[in-house]
Amino acid sequence: MAPTKTILRALAGETLPTPPIWMMRQAGRYLPEYKATRAQAGDFLSLCYNPDLAAEVTLQPIRRYGFDAAILFADILLIPQALGADLWFVTGEGPRLSTITSQADLDKLGSVDNIHETLNPIYETVKILSRALPSDTTLIGFAGAPWTVATYMIAGRGTPDQGPAHALMQNDVAVFEALLDKITEATVHYLLAQIEAGAEVVKIFDSWAGSLKGDAFKKYSLEPARKITAALKAKYPDIPVIGFPREAGDGYIGFAKATGVDCVALDNSVSADWGAAHVQVDGCVQGNLASSHMVTGGQALVDETKAIVKAFSKGPHIFNLGHGITPDADPDNVQRMIDAVREN
């Protein structure tokens, strides 16, 4: 049966007169109602693991803006925690983890089969959302890509150049690849469970794909995405997968065909015209307004939004930002963007 929800139609390859729209990190710190719920939860991880409150913050931007999709509120680093890594967040600085830099560290991680004990609250959030969302709103689940998750596990934190992960790749490729394989297997289990709980689409976020070049990009970004997508499609062939190898540059070209994803999300380091010419030829694309427009607003926001819609108008397109919305964004600018998309 042909899908009726707009995002599912775009993901199936349909060119729509008005592109459906959602926004990365749409449930987040730019919204006052999010801040209130976060305070109620106590801290970020407590919010992630509280199904009622996590569902609430997922629903908040749907109520406010009427986006065509809701994305599950969670975090890409829940997988390392479920595997047995220590995880905590430092206010104003971000995540911290126990590090994996040797075979001994790797051996301390738990079995992939046991991750659901930690992650069951996430699946409960998905179940709540599948019941609570409007009937025309698509529910998106997600996970971090193995390379991106590995960079945090190896360094113990975010780094500007993913240097520690690159160093491990060079100095102990066996440990590096074993870690990547473990994350890949866990990610398949995690996304399958999200689908079983009610996710209608899943997205793989490879936020640091751009630091991989040449063969390393193919081996450690493209190939894990292919493995994950193949495993998901083997069990749920009708569930679309969105891939986001951020800042991949020319690596975006052919990514959909090589991995089997149904849609490639583009960041704003490439132009919409370039994306239409080189990526949209293979199917649906998502993107790619610079998130800085959500801060600065004005006519430039409207003009760039309309230009992106026009550039991608000849093929399947889901409108989104090129990266997640930032905490300093003006909520009114989000509405301006939505209006500009839907006025076309």
C-alpha positions in Angstrom: 0.0 0.0 0.0 1.4 3.4 -1.0 2.3 5.6 2.0 0.1 8.6 2.8 2.3 10.6 5.2 4.2 13.3 3.3 7.7 12.3 4.6 7.1 8.6 3.8 5.9 9.7 0.3 9.1 11.7 -0.2 11.2 8.8 1.1 9.5 6.5 -1.4 10.7 8.7 -4.2 7.7 11.0 -4.8 8.3 14.6 -5.8 5.8 16.7 -3.8 4.6 20.2 -4.6 5.6 21.3 -1.0 8.4 19.4 0.7 7.7 18.0 4.1 9.7 19.5 6.9 11.2 18.6 10.2 14.3 19.9 12.0 17.3 18.2 13.6 17.3 18.8 17.3 13.8 20.2 17.0 13.1 19.1 20.6 15.7 21.1 22.4 17.2 24.0 24.3 15.9 26.8 22.1 12.4 26.1 23.4 11.3 27.5 26.8 8.9 24.5 27.3 11.9 22.1 26.8 13.9 24.0 29.4 11.0 23.6 31.9 10.7 19.9 31.3 14.5 19.4 31.4 14.5 21.1 34.9 11.7 18.8 35.9 13.8 15.7 34.9 16.8 17.0 36.8 19.5 16.4 34.2 19.9 15.4 30.6 20.4 11.6 31.0 17.5 11.5 33.4 15.3 13.2 30.7 16.5 10.6 28.1 15.6 7.7 30.3 12.2 9.0 31.5 9.7 7.8 28.8 6.9 10.2 29.8 9.2 13.3 29.9 11.2 12.3 26.8 7.9 11.8 24.9 6.7 15.2 26.2 9.8 17.1 24.8 9.4 15.2 21.5 5.8 16.3 21.2 6.5 20.0 22.2 7.7 21.2 18.7 4.9 19.2 17.0 2.4 21.1 19.1 4.1 24.5 18.5 5.0 24.2 14.8 3.1 21.3 13.2 6.3 19.6 11.7 5.6 16.7 9.4 7.8 14.4 11.6 8.8 14.0 15.2 12.2 12.6 16.0 12.7 10.5 19.2 14.3 12.5 22.0 17.4 10.5 23.0 21.2 10.7 22.5 23.7 8.9 20.3 25.8 8.0 23.4 23.2 5.8 25.0 24.7 2.9 23.0 28.1 3.2 24.7 26.4 3.4 28.1 24.3 0.3 27.3 27.5 -1.5 26.3 29.0 -0.7 29.8 30.9 2.5 29.3 30.6 5.2 31.9 28.7 8.2 30.6 28.1 11.6 32.2 27.5 15.1 31.0 29.4 18.2 32.2 27.3 21.3 32.2 28.4 23.7 29.5 31.0 21.2 28.1 29.1 18.2 26.9 29.5 14.4 27.3 32.3 12.5 29.1 32.9 8.8 28.8 35.3 6.2 30.0 37.8 5.6 27.2 38.4 2.6 25.0 42.0 2.6 23.8 43.2 -1.0 24.2 42.0 -4.6 23.9 41.7 -4.7 27.7 39.3 -1.7 27.6 37.3 -3.4 24.8 37.1 -6.6 26.9 35.4 -4.7 29.7 32.4 -3.9 27.5 29.3 -6.0 27.9 27.5 -8.2 25.4 25.5 -6.6 22.6 22.7 -9.0 23.6 22.4 -7.1 27.0 22.0 -3.6 25.7 18.2 -3.6 25.9 18.3 -3.8 29.7 19.6 -0.2 29.6 17.7 0.9 26.5 14.2 -0.3 27.3 13.0 3.1 28.5 13.9 4.5 25.0 11.6 1.9 23.4 8.9 2.8 25.8 9.2 6.4 24.7 8.8 5.3 21.1 5.6 3.4 22.1 4.2 6.4 23.8 4.9 8.6 20.8 3.4 6.2 18.3 0.1 6.5 20.2 0.3 10.2 21.0 1.4 11.8 17.7 -1.1 13.2 15.2 -2.1 10.7 12.6 -0.3 12.6 9.8 3.0 13.0 11.7 5.8 10.5 11.0 7.9 9.1 13.9 11.6 9.0 13.3 14.0 6.9 15.4 17.8 7.2 15.2 21.2 6.2 16.3 24.7 7.5 15.9 26.8 6.0 13.2 29.6 3.6 14.4 32.5 5.9 13.5 31.0 8.9 15.2 30.1 6.9 18.4 33.6 5.4 18.4 35.2 8.8 18.3 33.6 9.7 21.6 34.3 6.2 23.1 38.0 6.4 22.2 38.6 10.1 23.2 36.2 10.1 26.2 34.7 13.3 24.9 34.0 15.3 21.7 37.2 16.6 20.0 37.6 19.1 17.2 39.5 16.8 14.9 38.6 13.3 16.2 42.4 12.9 16.6 42.3 10.1 19.2 40.2 7.9 17.0 42.4 8.5 14.0 45.4 7.7 16.2 43.9 4.4 17.4 43.0 3.6 13.8 46.7 4.0 12.8 48.3 2.4 15.9 46.0 -0.5 16.7 43.7 -1.1 13.8 42.5 -4.5 15.2 41.1 -2.9 18.4 39.7 0.0 16.4 37.9 -2.2 14.0 36.7 -4.6 16.7 35.2 -1.6 18.5 33.5 -0.4 15.3 32.1 -3.9 14.7 30.7 -4.0 18.2 29.0 -0.6 17.8 27.7 -1.6 14.4 26.1 -4.8 15.8 24.6 -2.9 18.8 23.2 -0.2 16.5 21.4 -2.8 14.5 19.8 -4.3 17.6 18.9 -0.8 18.9 17.3 0.4 15.7 15.4 -2.9 15.2 14.0 -2.4 18.7 12.9 1.1 17.9 11.2 -0.1 14.7 9.4 -2.8 16.7 8.3 -0.2 19.2 6.7 2.0 16.4 9.4 4.1 14.6 8.4 4.5 11.0 11.8 5.8 9.7 15.2 5.6 11.2 18.2 7.9 10.7 21.9 7.2 11.1 23.8 10.3 12.2 27.5 10.2 11.2 28.3 13.6 12.5 32.1 13.2 12.1 32.1 11.5 8.7 33.9 14.5 7.2 37.1 13.7 9.0 37.4 10.4 7.2 39.1 10.6 3.8 39.5 8.3 0.8 39.5 4.6 1.7 38.9 5.4 5.4 35.6 7.0 4.5 34.6 3.9 2.5 35.6 1.5 5.2 34.5 3.3 8.3 31.5 5.5 7.3 30.0 4.0 4.2 30.5 0.3 5.0 29.0 0.4 8.5 26.0 2.3 7.1 25.6 -0.3 4.4 25.8 -3.2 7.0 23.2 -1.5 9.3 20.9 -0.7 6.5 21.1 -4.2 5.0 20.3 -5.7 8.4 17.3 -3.5 9.0 16.0 -4.0 5.4 16.3 -7.8 5.8 13.8 -7.7 8.6 11.8 -4.5 7.8 12.2 -3.9 4.0 9.5 -1.1 4.0 11.1 1.0 6.8 13.0 3.9 5.2 16.5 4.7 6.3 18.1 8.2 6.2 21.9 8.5 6.2 23.7 11.6 7.3 27.5 11.5 6.6 28.0 15.1 7.6 30.5 17.1 5.7 31.3 14.2 3.4 31.7 16.5 0.4 32.2 14.3 -2.7 31.5 11.3 -0.4 27.8 12.2 -0.7 27.9 11.3 -4.3 26.8 7.7 -4.7 26.3 7.3 -1.0 22.6 6.2 -1.4 23.5 3.5 -4.0 26.5 2.2 -2.0 24.7 1.9 1.3 21.1 1.2 0.4 19.7 4.2 2.4 16.5 5.7 1.1 17.6 9.3 1.6 20.8 11.2 2.1 20.8 14.2 4.5 23.0 17.0 3.4 24.8 19.5 5.6 25.2 23.1 4.5 28.8 22.9 3.5 27.5 21.9 0.0 25.0 24.0 -1.9 21.5 22.9 -2.7 22.2 23.2 -6.4 25.2 20.9 -6.0 23.1 18.5 -4.0 20.4 18.4 -6.6 22.9 17.8 -9.4 25.0 15.1 -7.7 23.0 13.5 -4.9 19.2 13.9 -5.6 19.8 12.1 -9.0 19.8 8.9 -6.9 16.7 9.6 -4.9 15.4 11.6 -1.9 17.6 14.2 -0.2 17.1 16.0 3.0 18.4 19.5 3.9 20.1 21.8 4.0 19.5 25.3 5.5 22.4 26.6 7.6 21.3 26.5 11.3 22.7 30.0 11.8 19.7 31.4 10.0 17.6 30.3 13.0 19.6 32.8 15.0 19.9 35.7 12.6 16.5 35.4 10.9 15.4 38.3 8.6 14.9 38.3 4.9 18.1 36.2 4.4 16.4 33.3 6.2 13.3 33.5 3.9 15.3 33.9 0.7 17.7 31.0 1.4 14.8 28.8 2.5 13.0 29.5 -0.8 16.2 29.0 -2.8 16.7 25.6 -1.3 13.1 24.5 -1.9 13.5 25.7 -5.6 16.8 23.9 -6.1 15.4 20.6 -4.9 11.9 21.0 -6.5 12.5 18.6 -9.4 12.9 15.5 -7.1 12.0 14.0 -3.7 13.1 16.4 -0.9 12.6 16.7 2.8 13.3 20.2 4.1 15.6 20.4 7.1 18.6 22.2 8.5 22.2 21.3 7.5 22.9 20.6 11.2 21.0 20.7 14.4 19.3 23.9 15.6 21.4 25.6 18.2 20.3 26.7 21.8 20.6 30.4 20.8 18.0 30.1 18.0 14.9 32.3 18.1 11.8 30.2 18.1 10.0 32.8 15.9 12.6 32.2 13.2 11.6 28.5 13.1 8.0 29.6 12.2 9.4 32.0 9.6 11.3 29.1 8.0 8.2 26.8 8.0 6.0 29.6 6.5 8.6 30.1 3.7 8.7 26.4 2.9 4.9 26.1 2.8 4.3 29.3 0.9 6.2 28.0 -2.2 
